[in-house]
Amino acid sequence: MTTFENTIEASNLTKSFGKNVAVNDVSFQLKKGEVLGFLGPNGAGKSTTMRMLTGNLAPTNGDVRICGIDIISEPKKAKALIGYLPEMRPLYKEFTVNEYLTIAARFHKVPSPKIKKALEEAKERCGLSHMSKRLIENLSNGYQQRVGIAQAIIHNPEIVILDEPTVGLDPIQIREIRKLIRDIGKQHSVIISTHILPEVEMVCDRVQIIDNGKLVFHGSIDDLKAQRRGNKLLVGFSKAPAISKLKKIKGVDRVEDADNGMFRFHFKDKYLPAEEIVNLSVKEGWGLYHINMDVTSLEETFVNLTQTS
């Protein structure tokens, strides 16, 4: 089989429902061994994009290639390379774990002689080996989610797409599922859709954020962290001077009063005025007791990126 640099290539994806443009000219690539976090507020076009990537919805314009295969012209070949867990888990709860995963393996065209091995590997990776004969309806929400992930990986797909994979899990299960996602990402491409923002930094290599149908951020985790840091210092003085005096420090663009003797310094690109602030504080007797980079929370970064004018 030909090896492709990108397992997913989405080019100029657009989807309109009448006059409503749900997704507008979205393009991105995903390489093998990458975990991509896909974020967006409700109604942003995230679910519509996911449905187009999995071949469950045809785009109005643009195309999706899975390992070089066009998902519209050759849907069976392309979909065979994808494992998908939608937000609403496709579980038959009246079956045992083994019965359900056997059906999933057959659905994904796993050869009969290999089904048993595929079941054992998927159960082991998802922590389900001791649940083989349990009815799915009698499992906790967390274990049902594991069964859903197991069906998505049972055919060893090139790409695994998980929609809100840790919703409803307890902290121990969340940690185990995150570890599983990182493990899957070592050999496959993974896309996870999530609203748990810290999860993105813990699990993903790259992040894309969609809002009003358009990508408003697409970059590495380091890019996201740089966006959070920005050009800001949080500084505390016990004998604070007037803001007008602080604004005159070399490299400082503006200063905000953050209350209780704390000030937020906005500085110019590639110039960190920390040394000037420290030296001047000692010289003037301002009683400097705190100086550090002012890091915007993930939630604030998300809101800033998705704010509409």
N, C-alpha and C positions, 0 to 999 in steps of 0.2 A: 504493500500500500504506500502511495506517495506521501511523504511527510510535508506538511504545510507549516509555515512559520506561525501563522495565526489560526487558531482553532475556530474563532468567530470573527467574521468581518461584516459589520453592519454599515451600510453605505446610504447616507441621505434618507434614512427611514422617516416616512411621513404617513400619518394615518388621520383621515378626516371622517367624521360622522356627520354627513350633511354639511352645514356651514361651520361646525365645530371642529377645529384642528386639535386633536388630542396629543399627537406627537408631531413635532415640526423639525424636519431635516436633522435627525440625530445620526451621527456617525461615530464609530469606535471599533477598536480591535481588541482581541483577547488572545494571549499566548498560552501555550501549554505550560503548566506549572505556576500559573497566576491565580490568585483569588481576588475577584473584583467585587467591591461593595457597591450596591445600587440603591441610592437613597432618593427620596422625594416626598413632599407632603401629599396628603390625600388629594386626588384629582389632578396630580401633576403630569400624569401620563406614564407613570412607572409600570403599572400592571399591563397597560396596552403594549408597551415596549416589550415586556417579558413574553406576552402572548405572541407577538410577532417573531421574537427570537426562537420560540419553540415550535413555530409553524402552526399555531392554533388560530392565528389571525393574519390575513393577507394584508400587506401594506398598501396604501394608496399609491405611494411612490417609494422608490428605493428598493434595496434588496438585502438579503441575509445569506451569507455563505458559511456553511459548517464544514470546516476542513476542506474548503474549496468547492463544496457541493451547494448549488443553489437550492434553498429550502422550498421555493415555489415550484420550480420545474422538476425537481427530484425529491419530493417530500419524504418518501419512505427511506431512501438512503441517508438523507440528512438527519431525520428524526431518530434513526437507529443509533446515532452517535451521541444522543442527548439523554441524560437522566434528569427527570423533572419532579420536584415536589411542590405542588401548588399550595397556596395558603389554606385551602380547604382540602384536607388530606383525603386521597382516593382510597379509603380503606373499606374492606368488606368485614365488618366487625363480628359477623357470625362465624367466621373461619378462625382456625388457629393460626399462629404466626407462620408455621411451616406451610400450611395449606395456602395461605395468602401469598407468601413469597414464591411458592412453586408456580402459582398462577401468573405472578408478575414476571418470573423468569421465562415462562412460555410465551407470554405476551411480547416480551422483548427478544424473542427468537433465540434464546439460549439453547444450544443443542441438548437433547435429552440426556446423553451420557454425562454432560457437564453440569446439569442442574443441581445435583446434590452438593458438589463442591462449591458452586456459586452461592447456594443457600448458606453453607457453613461459613464461608468467608464474609458474606454480608452480615450475618448475625454476629460473628465475632467482632467485626469492626464497629458495629453499632451497639455492642453490649447486650445482645439478645439471646445468646446461646442457651441460657437457663430458662428462657421463656418460650421455647420451641413449640410446646404442646398446649400453651395457654390460649384461651379464646381472646381475640383482640378486644372485644367489648369489656372484658374483665381487667384489662391493663389500665394503669394510670395514664393520664394525659401525656406525661413525659415519655413513657414507653411506647405509646401509640405514635408519638412523633418519631421515635427511633425506627419503628416499623416503616413509617413513611419514607424516611431517609434510606433505609435498607432497600426498598423497592426501587429507589432512584439510582442506586449504584450496583444493583444485582447483575447487570449485564456488562459491567466494567466500561461505561461510556467514556468518550473523550471529554465530554462537557457535562458538568453537574450543575443544575440550576435549582436553588433552594429559596423558596419564598417564605420569609419570616421563620427560619428553622428553629429558633430557640423560644418562641412564644409559648407560654404556659409551662415551662420547665422550671424545676427547682434549681437553686444555685449549683449543686453538685452536678446535676444533669447538664446544665448550661456549660459548665467547664468541660465536661466530657464531649459534648457535641462540638464545642469550639475546637477542641483538640482533634476531633474526627475531621472537621472541615479543613484544618491545616494539614492533616495527614493526606486527605484526598487531593488537596491542592499541590502536593509534591509531585504527583504524576499526572494530574488531570487539570483541566481548566474548571474553575468554579465561579459561579455568580451567586451571591447571596443578596437578597432583598431584605432589608431590616430597618426598623425604626429605633433600634437600640444603638445610639451613636457611639458609645465607648466600644461596642462590639466591633465596629469597623476598624478602629485603630489596633485592636487586639488580634484580629483574624486576617484582615485584608492586606494585599500588596498595593492595590490601587483602588480609587474611589471615583464614582461619578454621581453627581447630583443633578436631578432633573426637576425643572419647575416650569409650569405653564407650557409643557410639551417640548421645552428646549433644555439642552445640557448647559448648566450654569457653572459646573466645575467638573473637570476630569483631570486627574493627576495621581501621583504616588502618595503614599501615606506621609512621606517627608514633605511633599508639597502642601498637604493639608495641615501638617504641623507648623510649617512656615507661615501659612495663612493665619493660623491661630496666634502665633507669636506676634506678627506684625512689627511695627516700629514703635513700640511703647515701653516705657519704664514706669514702674510704680515706686515712688520714693516717699519716705516718711521723715519729717523733721520735728523735733521737740520744740524748737523755737523758729517756727516757719516764717520766712520773709514774705513780702508782698509778691503776688504772682507776676507783676510787671518786672520785678527783678529776676525772677526765674526764667522768664521768656527771653532774656538777653544772653543766656548761656549759649555758647557756640554749639551749633548743630541742632538746637531745639526749634521746632516749628511752632508748637503751642503747648500750653499747660492747662490742665483742668484740676480744680479743687475736688479731691475725692473724699473730703471730710476727715475729721480727727487727725489733722496734721499730715494727711497723705495727699500726694499729688501725682497725677498721671502726665508724664512727659511724652509728647509725640515728637519723634525726631526724624531727620532726613534719611533717605535710603543710604545704606552702606556707611552710616556714620553713627557710632554709639557714643553719646556724650557722658557716659557714666564717670569717666575719670575726671572730667571737668566739674561735674556736680559734686563729687567727693572732695576734690581740692578746694573748691569754692566754699563748701560747707564748713570745712575745717578752718579756712581763713576767716570766714565771717561769723563763725560760732553758731551755726544754725542747728546743731545737735542732730546730725544725720543718724537715724537708727534703723533704717530699712531702705534697701535699694535692690530691685530685682526686675527681670523682664515681666511685663504684664501680659499674661497669656489669656486669650479669650477662650471661654469654655466651648466645647464642641457644640452645645446647644445654641450659643450665641452665634457661632460661625455659621451653623446651618440656617438660622433665621436671617442673618445678614445676606447670605448667598441667595436665599429664596424670597427675599422681600421684593414686592412689586411696587413700581412707582405709582 
